[in-house]
Amino acid sequence: MLAVSGCKPADSSRPDTALEFPLPDRPVSDLGSNEFSTETARDQRGEAEKVMDLAQIAPGMTVADIGAGEGYYTVRLAERVGDTGRVLAQDIDQDALERLGNRVEKERFDNVSIKLGASDDPRLPQNSFDRVFLVHMYHEVREPYAFLWRLWPALRDGGEVIVVDVDRPTDQHGIDPLLLSCEFRQVGFELVTFKDSPELAGYYAQFKAAATRPEPAQIRPCRGNAGKTSSSAAVSRTRNAAG
């Protein structure tokens, strides 16, 4: 298990709604481009299809696309879940959401809703989603413990969180999968699947809600520079079990 720290740094710039949660004991990436790569390039390597297949996205599901940006996943999820399914696209960038809204309207995706989120709260309705997608964006979340803690109740029974990211330092638009797993575990999630995949130019991780969610005061920030060996074994076991 990755080591955790008992410190809770003070930061006057934090939102009041996040103050009961610890800050991450690591850097956070600046907000980057809303377009991780061109959509054509991503489709050529089969990224979205690979991720949706791994996540077992099927018609009729209700899915959230957090950090939706220009909507690469939003529109493809909308096609996959079909008329009987729903997609909620969320972002903290109002301009990006306006552009996405125009795209959704132009391409006539009637099963897509759009919502403005916050840095410490995805603002998702409780017990509503079969899958929640966090694609190439988790490393930019400035309040990950508050954010994930408030995401936890949004999952339906059997619902899961899907993370796609890159194994590199968190201030370089990526996150070590061991650190990712530790942070999710601290707020009440369990790692179900981990896969490296060339189609994703990174890795795929899938989490489910644990039986209980800790109180905010019980959460301790993970330290990314400690405990790597034991955590590496844990992720390896999950990867092997998933095939």
LUMDO-328586 format. One record per residue (C-alpha): residue in three letters; x negated, y negated, z. Coordinates in pm, 1 decimal. Layout:
N
TIGU  code        px        py        pz
TIGU   ala         X         Y         Z
...
***
This chain:
243
TIGU  code        px        py        pz
TIGU   met       0.0       0.0       0.0
TIGU   leu    -131.2    -345.2     -86.4
TIGU   ala    -233.6    -547.8     216.9
TIGU   val       3.5    -814.8     341.6
TIGU   ser     -68.0   -1141.6     514.4
TIGU   gly     107.9   -1293.3     812.3
TIGU   cys      44.1   -1651.2     703.0
TIGU   lys     321.9   -1882.4     591.5
TIGU   pro     162.6   -2188.3     426.8
TIGU   ala     332.2   -2523.5     465.8
TIGU   asp     419.1   -2708.2     145.5
TIGU   ser     629.4   -3023.3     150.9
TIGU   ser     707.4   -2986.2    -220.6
TIGU   arg     904.7   -2664.7    -164.0
TIGU   pro    1285.1   -2667.6    -187.0
TIGU   asp    1457.2   -2658.6     150.5
TIGU   thr    1634.8   -2338.2      45.1
TIGU   ala    1298.3   -2158.5      21.4
TIGU   leu    1142.0   -2261.6     350.6
TIGU   glu    1242.7   -1947.6     542.5
TIGU   phe    1048.0   -1734.6     293.2
TIGU   pro     668.5   -1704.2     259.3
TIGU   leu     481.0   -1847.8     -34.1
TIGU   pro     292.6   -1597.4    -250.6
TIGU   asp     -65.9   -1549.2    -133.8
TIGU   arg    -190.7   -1591.4    -492.8
TIGU   pro    -189.1   -1849.9    -772.6
TIGU   val     122.7   -1906.7    -983.3
TIGU   ser     107.7   -1970.4   -1356.9
TIGU   asp     218.0   -2304.7   -1491.5
TIGU   leu     531.7   -2292.3   -1700.1
TIGU   gly     419.0   -2185.6   -2044.0
TIGU   ser     573.6   -2183.1   -2385.2
TIGU   asn     925.5   -2045.2   -2403.2
TIGU   glu     803.3   -1835.1   -2694.4
TIGU   phe     557.5   -1565.9   -2583.6
TIGU   ser     497.9   -1468.3   -2947.2
TIGU   thr     689.8   -1513.8   -3270.6
TIGU   glu    1008.5   -1311.1   -3287.8
TIGU   thr     896.3   -1158.4   -3616.8
TIGU   ala     568.5   -1039.1   -3463.0
TIGU   arg     748.8    -897.6   -3161.0
TIGU   asp     997.0    -712.3   -3381.5
TIGU   gln     720.2    -577.7   -3602.6
TIGU   arg     569.4    -397.6   -3306.1
TIGU   gly     914.4    -289.3   -3185.3
TIGU   glu     901.1    -469.2   -2852.4
TIGU   ala    1267.6    -529.4   -2775.9
TIGU   glu    1379.1    -191.2   -2904.8
TIGU   lys    1115.4     -18.6   -2692.0
TIGU   val    1214.1    -208.1   -2377.2
TIGU   met    1587.2    -160.0   -2429.0
TIGU   asp    1535.7     211.4   -2492.8
TIGU   leu    1326.1     249.1   -2175.7
TIGU   ala    1590.3      58.0   -1980.2
TIGU   gln    1865.6     274.4   -2131.9
TIGU   ile    2070.8     -24.3   -2243.4
TIGU   ala    2404.2      98.6   -2377.3
TIGU   pro    2732.7     -48.6   -2503.4
TIGU   gly    2950.0    -188.5   -2226.7
TIGU   met    2668.3    -277.3   -1986.3
TIGU   thr    2640.7    -611.0   -1809.1
TIGU   val    2286.6    -748.5   -1827.8
TIGU   ala    2105.7   -1063.7   -1709.6
TIGU   asp    1814.7   -1211.9   -1906.1
TIGU   ile    1622.6   -1428.7   -1658.3
TIGU   gly    1385.8   -1683.3   -1808.0
TIGU   ala    1570.0   -1640.5   -2135.8
TIGU   gly    1392.3   -1927.0   -2311.9
TIGU   glu    1474.2   -1932.1   -2682.0
TIGU   gly    1676.8   -1611.4   -2649.2
TIGU   tyr    1462.9   -1338.8   -2804.0
TIGU   tyr    1596.3   -1079.4   -2561.3
TIGU   thr    1933.4   -1244.7   -2510.3
TIGU   val    2055.1   -1195.1   -2866.2
TIGU   arg    1913.1    -844.0   -2897.0
TIGU   leu    2068.9    -739.6   -2567.3
TIGU   ala    2398.6    -889.6   -2683.2
TIGU   glu    2386.2    -675.2   -2995.7
TIGU   arg    2301.5    -362.9   -2796.2
TIGU   val    2574.2    -397.1   -2527.3
TIGU   gly    2834.4    -487.9   -2789.2
TIGU   asp    3174.7    -646.4   -2755.6
TIGU   thr    3256.3    -451.9   -2439.7
TIGU   gly    2936.4    -564.2   -2265.7
TIGU   arg    2816.0    -896.7   -2129.9
TIGU   val    2483.2   -1081.8   -2121.7
TIGU   leu    2405.4   -1369.4   -1885.7
TIGU   ala    2112.7   -1579.6   -2008.9
TIGU   gln    1945.1   -1782.7   -1734.1
TIGU   asp    1655.8   -2028.4   -1730.4
TIGU   ile    1536.3   -2324.7   -1522.7
TIGU   asp    1461.7   -2525.5   -1839.1
TIGU   gln    1774.9   -2721.6   -1929.4
TIGU   asp    1642.0   -2812.1   -2276.5
TIGU   ala    1569.6   -2448.5   -2355.6
TIGU   leu    1920.6   -2352.9   -2245.5
TIGU   glu    2072.1   -2616.2   -2473.0
TIGU   arg    1877.9   -2476.7   -2768.8
TIGU   leu    1980.5   -2125.4   -2673.1
TIGU   gly    2342.0   -2234.6   -2645.7
TIGU   asn    2327.0   -2369.5   -2999.1
TIGU   arg    2178.0   -2043.1   -3120.6
TIGU   val    2440.1   -1831.6   -2945.0
TIGU   glu    2717.3   -2044.6   -3091.7
TIGU   lys    2567.7   -2042.6   -3440.9
TIGU   glu    2515.0   -1666.3   -3439.3
TIGU   arg    2858.9   -1609.0   -3279.6
TIGU   phe    2760.2   -1407.0   -2975.0
TIGU   asp    3085.9   -1425.7   -2783.1
TIGU   asn    2957.9   -1184.9   -2517.3
TIGU   val    2682.8   -1422.1   -2395.4
TIGU   ser    2710.1   -1671.3   -2108.3
TIGU   ile    2443.4   -1927.5   -2015.7
TIGU   lys    2349.0   -2044.1   -1666.6
TIGU   leu    2093.2   -2280.7   -1514.8
TIGU   gly    1881.7   -2115.8   -1245.6
TIGU   ala    1648.3   -2245.0    -973.3
TIGU   ser    1287.5   -2174.6    -881.9
TIGU   asp    1392.3   -1986.4    -569.6
TIGU   asp    1728.2   -1846.7    -678.0
TIGU   pro    1843.9   -1680.4   -1002.3
TIGU   arg    2199.9   -1774.6    -901.6
TIGU   leu    2350.4   -1444.8   -1008.0
TIGU   pro    2692.8   -1326.5    -888.6
TIGU   gln    2681.4   -1036.2    -644.9
TIGU   asn    2738.6    -676.6    -750.7
TIGU   ser    2756.2    -771.4   -1119.6
TIGU   phe    2464.7    -632.9   -1323.3
TIGU   asp    2353.2    -296.7   -1451.8
TIGU   arg    2015.0    -438.5   -1553.9
TIGU   val    1827.9    -762.8   -1484.4
TIGU   phe    1543.4    -848.8   -1723.4
TIGU   leu    1232.9   -1046.7   -1620.0
TIGU   val    1021.6   -1053.5   -1936.5
TIGU   his     686.6   -1236.4   -1938.8
TIGU   met     810.4   -1480.7   -1675.9
TIGU   tyr     769.6   -1339.2   -1323.2
TIGU   his     416.9   -1483.9   -1289.6
TIGU   glu     570.9   -1832.6   -1331.5
TIGU   val     818.5   -1793.8   -1043.7
TIGU   arg     694.1   -2030.4    -773.0
TIGU   glu     904.2   -1875.4    -495.1
TIGU   pro     895.5   -1504.2    -578.5
TIGU   tyr    1001.4   -1375.1    -235.5
TIGU   ala    1305.5   -1602.4    -211.7
TIGU   phe    1384.4   -1540.3    -578.9
TIGU   leu    1374.4   -1159.8    -557.2
TIGU   trp    1552.0   -1152.0    -220.0
TIGU   arg    1843.3   -1344.7    -370.7
TIGU   leu    1840.4   -1129.3    -684.3
TIGU   trp    1879.7    -805.6    -481.6
TIGU   pro    2258.1    -836.2    -418.7
TIGU   ala    2331.1    -899.1    -787.7
TIGU   leu    2269.0    -535.9    -881.0
TIGU   arg    2555.9    -294.9    -910.7
TIGU   asp    2525.0      55.0    -770.1
TIGU   gly    2258.2     215.3    -987.4
TIGU   gly    2148.6    -121.5   -1126.1
TIGU   glu    1780.1    -188.7   -1191.1
TIGU   val    1537.3    -473.7   -1251.9
TIGU   ile    1319.8    -455.3   -1564.0
TIGU   val     983.6    -634.5   -1567.1
TIGU   val     759.4    -674.0   -1871.3
TIGU   asp     427.1    -844.6   -1804.7
TIGU   val      51.5    -834.0   -1865.6
TIGU   asp    -217.7    -701.3   -1631.5
TIGU   arg    -425.3   -1014.4   -1578.7
TIGU   pro    -456.4   -1285.2   -1308.4
TIGU   thr    -138.8   -1463.8   -1207.2
TIGU   asp    -276.4   -1805.0   -1307.1
TIGU   gln    -338.2   -1668.6   -1658.5
TIGU   his      21.9   -1571.2   -1739.4
TIGU   gly      14.9   -1216.9   -1609.1
TIGU   ile      19.9   -1016.8   -1285.9
TIGU   asp    -159.8    -707.8   -1160.0
TIGU   pro     105.3    -430.4   -1154.5
TIGU   leu     -13.4    -330.6    -806.9
TIGU   leu      57.1    -679.0    -677.5
TIGU   leu     390.5    -684.8    -861.4
TIGU   ser     494.8    -360.2    -695.9
TIGU   cys     389.2    -486.0    -352.5
TIGU   glu     588.4    -809.3    -383.7
TIGU   phe     900.0    -624.7    -495.9
TIGU   arg     861.8    -376.0    -211.6
TIGU   gln     839.8    -654.9      45.7
TIGU   val    1190.0    -778.6     -41.0
TIGU   gly    1363.6    -442.0     -64.0
TIGU   phe    1295.4    -285.0    -403.8
TIGU   glu    1142.4      48.5    -501.1
TIGU   leu     934.4     115.1    -812.9
TIGU   val    1105.0     372.5   -1034.7
TIGU   thr     904.0     367.8   -1358.9
TIGU   phe     576.5     220.2   -1476.9
TIGU   lys     442.0     247.7   -1832.1
TIGU   asp     161.2      89.2   -2029.4
TIGU   ser     275.0      32.0   -2385.5
TIGU   pro     101.9    -119.1   -2692.2
TIGU   glu     439.2    -230.6   -2829.3
TIGU   leu     475.0    -461.1   -2530.0
TIGU   ala     122.0    -604.1   -2534.9
TIGU   gly     135.4    -526.1   -2163.7
TIGU   tyr     331.0    -299.4   -1929.5
TIGU   tyr     687.4    -204.9   -1838.2
TIGU   ala     802.7    -168.2   -1476.8
TIGU   gln    1146.2     -68.5   -1350.8
TIGU   phe    1271.9    -123.2    -995.7
TIGU   lys    1582.5     -24.8    -801.7
TIGU   ala    1722.6    -172.7    -483.8
TIGU   ala    1611.5      10.2    -170.5
TIGU   ala    1866.6     115.6      89.9
TIGU   thr    1821.2    -205.8     287.2
TIGU   arg    1698.8    -559.3     227.7
TIGU   pro    1470.3    -708.5     495.6
TIGU   glu    1548.7   -1036.6     667.5
TIGU   pro    1343.7   -1331.5     533.3
TIGU   ala    1142.3   -1352.1     857.5
TIGU   gln    1027.9    -991.3     808.2
TIGU   ile     870.5   -1057.5     467.0
TIGU   arg     491.2   -1083.6     455.2
TIGU   pro     312.7   -1202.2     139.8
TIGU   cys      99.6    -945.1     -40.6
TIGU   arg    -267.5   -1020.9     -91.8
TIGU   gly    -375.8    -944.5    -444.8
TIGU   asn    -742.6    -897.8    -356.4
TIGU   ala    -701.0    -619.3    -102.9
TIGU   gly    -591.2    -258.0     -88.3
TIGU   lys    -631.2    -196.5    -460.6
TIGU   thr    -737.1     167.7    -433.3
TIGU   ser    -438.6     294.0    -235.3
TIGU   ser    -191.7      92.6    -440.9
TIGU   ser    -348.6     213.4    -764.2
TIGU   ala    -280.3     568.7    -657.0
TIGU   ala      83.0     483.4    -579.9
TIGU   val     141.5     326.8    -921.0
TIGU   ser     -39.6     618.2   -1086.7
TIGU   arg     190.7     865.8    -915.1
TIGU   thr     495.9     674.8   -1034.1
TIGU   arg     360.8     658.2   -1390.0
TIGU   asn     289.5    1032.3   -1395.4
TIGU   ala     626.1    1121.7   -1246.4
TIGU   ala     798.5     915.5   -1515.0
TIGU   gly     606.0    1091.4   -1789.4
***
